[in-house]
Amino acid sequence: MEDKIGMALAANRISICYFNLNNYQKSLEYILINIKLSDNDNLYSGVYNIGIIYRSLDQFEQSLNNF
């Protein structure tokens, strides 16, 4: 049996690790995996994190679209 929520949470945590290493592109890759695997109850944190990543990349218009 596949644990999609567990995999989504793992992808989120990996994204946060890359974010903390200032590797924003890799962080974005993993947060997109998180969103793909998340259910509606857990989707918000992934979308919010995309906004934070884009803000860190100085892509403010993209960032605003995710808040």
C-alpha positions as CSV (number, residue, x, y, z in Angstrom):
1,M,0.0,0.0,0.0
2,E,1.2,3.5,-0.9
3,D,1.3,6.2,1.8
4,K,0.8,9.3,-0.3
5,I,0.4,11.6,2.7
6,G,3.6,10.3,4.2
7,M,5.4,10.8,0.9
8,A,4.0,14.3,0.6
9,L,5.2,15.2,4.1
10,A,8.6,13.7,3.4
11,A,8.9,15.8,0.2
12,N,7.9,18.9,2.2
13,R,10.6,18.2,4.7
14,I,13.2,17.6,2.0
15,S,12.1,20.9,0.4
16,I,12.6,22.7,3.7
17,C,16.1,21.2,4.0
18,Y,17.1,22.5,0.5
19,F,15.5,25.9,1.3
20,N,17.7,26.1,4.5
21,L,20.7,25.4,2.3
22,N,19.7,28.3,0.0
23,N,19.1,25.8,-2.8
24,Y,15.8,27.3,-3.8
25,Q,15.4,25.6,-7.2
26,K,15.8,22.1,-5.6
27,S,13.5,23.2,-2.8
28,L,10.9,24.2,-5.4
29,E,11.2,20.8,-7.1
30,Y,10.4,19.0,-3.9
31,I,7.6,21.3,-2.9
32,L,5.9,20.6,-6.3
33,I,6.2,16.9,-5.5
34,N,4.6,17.6,-2.1
35,I,1.7,19.4,-3.8
36,K,1.2,16.7,-6.3
37,L,0.9,14.1,-3.5
38,S,-1.1,16.1,-1.0
39,D,-4.8,15.9,-0.4
40,N,-6.9,19.0,0.0
41,D,-6.4,19.2,3.8
42,N,-2.6,19.4,3.4
43,L,-2.3,21.4,0.2
44,Y,-2.2,24.9,1.7
45,S,1.3,24.5,3.3
46,G,2.8,23.5,0.0
47,V,1.3,26.4,-1.9
48,Y,2.4,28.8,0.9
49,N,5.9,27.4,0.8
50,I,6.0,28.1,-3.0
51,G,5.3,31.7,-2.2
52,I,8.2,31.8,0.3
53,I,10.6,30.2,-2.2
54,Y,9.7,32.6,-4.9
55,R,10.1,35.5,-2.5
56,S,13.6,34.3,-1.7
57,L,14.3,34.2,-5.4
58,D,13.1,37.9,-5.7
59,Q,10.3,36.8,-7.9
60,F,7.7,38.8,-6.1
61,E,4.9,38.6,-8.6
62,Q,5.1,34.8,-8.6
63,S,5.3,34.9,-4.8
64,L,2.1,36.9,-4.5
65,N,0.2,34.4,-6.7
66,N,0.9,31.7,-4.1
67,F,-0.2,33.6,-1.0
